[in-house]
Amino acid sequence: MSHVVHPYAHRLVILRDWKSRWFGVGKGYAKTLKEDVLVREYLEKRLRGNLVSGIEIERNRNTFRIIIKTGRAGVIIGRGGEGSVKLKEEIVAFFKKRSLAVPEDIKVDIEEVKQPEADAALVAQMVAEGLEKRLTFRRILKQMIEKVMANRNVKGAKIALSGRLGGADMGRRESIKRGTIPLQTFRADIDFAREKAHMPYGDIGIKVWIYKGEVFQVEKDAPVRM
């Protein structure tokens, strides 16, 4: 029997890194983990609509660093960095509201995603925006899969929708696929994301897989063949 695995977790340490990285935090694992989960959930809700690809957190004893990867960096940063300063103040207020220990030094770094159509999280959010604007789901699937496959580094892609598509009384599942997606190959660089489109008659689930080829690690000390 085959086993369904999460494409990101399946490749941790091999191709992927942890989204929360702690250095010298010491005791209090459960408390630190709770803080990370709450902050990430708050930022995902707060920045919805700004095409946020991912939120990474780095900690040490004194510094709390949040890295926000987005396709609309200019919107979040604002004029003269006003947006990022305001966001930092809101994070501090969130810590106080939840009775969490406020870190001594909070840093918010915003990184722009250079190829939004090759990022699974951003593609899923674009599909959700299209559905919430009442565009037909088949048209969205075809247009988005073409945009994704237009990128040179993309070897395969799949987009799946599930729920009351088109407002139908019975929920169903529709998907579109181009190229290949080797889910069980460890060296296959597969980006995966889930998203929800909030509709008047219920949520529609969205899943996106994007395959960017195989990654081979080159040994530095390996002899060069002539």
C-alpha positions, 0 to 999 in steps of 0.5 A, spaced: 500 500 500 502 507 498 502 512 504 500 519 503 506 523 506 506 531 506 511 533 501 514 538 505 515 534 512 517 528 507 523 532 505 525 536 512 533 536 513 534 533 506 531 539 502 527 543 507 529 547 513 525 547 519 520 554 519 522 555 527 529 555 528 531 556 536 538 557 538 540 557 545 533 558 548 534 552 553 528 550 557 521 551 556 520 548 550 512 547 550 511 555 552 516 557 546 512 552 541 506 555 543 508 562 542 511 561 535 504 557 533 500 563 536 504 569 532 504 565 526 497 564 526 496 571 528 500 574 522 497 569 517 490 572 519 493 579 519 496 579 512 491 575 509 491 578 502 498 580 501 500 574 498 504 571 504 508 565 502 511 563 509 513 566 515 519 563 519 521 564 526 528 565 529 530 565 536 536 566 541 536 568 548 535 575 546 533 576 539 526 574 536 526 575 528 520 574 524 522 573 516 516 574 512 516 572 505 511 575 500 509 577 493 507 584 495 513 586 499 512 594 498 505 593 500 507 590 507 513 595 508 509 601 506 512 608 505 518 609 508 518 603 512 511 605 516 508 599 515 513 594 518 514 599 524 506 598 525 507 591 524 512 590 529 508 594 534 502 590 533 506 584 534 508 587 541 501 588 543 499 581 541 504 578 546 502 583 551 494 581 550 496 574 550 500 575 556 506 572 553 513 574 555 515 580 550 522 578 547 528 584 548 529 585 541 524 583 536 526 584 528 521 583 522 524 582 516 520 582 509 523 578 503 520 579 496 519 572 492 522 573 485 517 568 482 510 568 485 507 563 480 513 558 482 511 558 489 505 554 491 503 558 497 502 564 493 499 560 487 494 557 492 492 564 494 491 567 487 486 561 486 483 563 493 482 570 490 479 568 484 474 564 487 472 569 492 471 574 486 466 569 483 470 567 477 468 560 474 473 555 477 475 551 471 477 558 468 481 559 474 484 552 474 486 553 466 489 560 467 493 558 473 496 552 471 498 555 464 502 561 468 505 556 473 508 552 467 510 558 463 516 558 468 523 555 466 524 551 473 517 548 473 517 541 471 510 539 473 504 542 477 497 540 480 492 544 483 486 541 486 479 544 489 474 540 493 468 543 496 461 546 493 464 548 487 460 553 483 455 553 489 453 546 487 448 542 493 453 536 493 461 537 494 466 534 489 473 534 487 476 537 481 483 537 479 488 539 473 495 537 472 501 538 467 508 535 467 510 530 472 510 530 480 514 524 483 512 525 490 516 519 493 522 521 490 526 524 496 531 529 491 525 531 488 524 539 489 516 539 490 513 545 493 506 544 497 501 548 500 494 548 502 489 554 502 481 556 503 477 560 499 471 563 504 465 563 500 458 565 502 455 557 501 462 554 505 469 554 504 473 551 498 479 547 499 485 548 495 491 544 494 497 546 490 503 542 488 509 544 484 515 540 482 521 544 480 526 538 478 531 534 482 536 536 487 543 533 487 548 534 492 555 535 489 561 533 494 566 538 495 572 533 495 569 529 490 575 528 484 573 532 478 573 527 472 577 529 466 
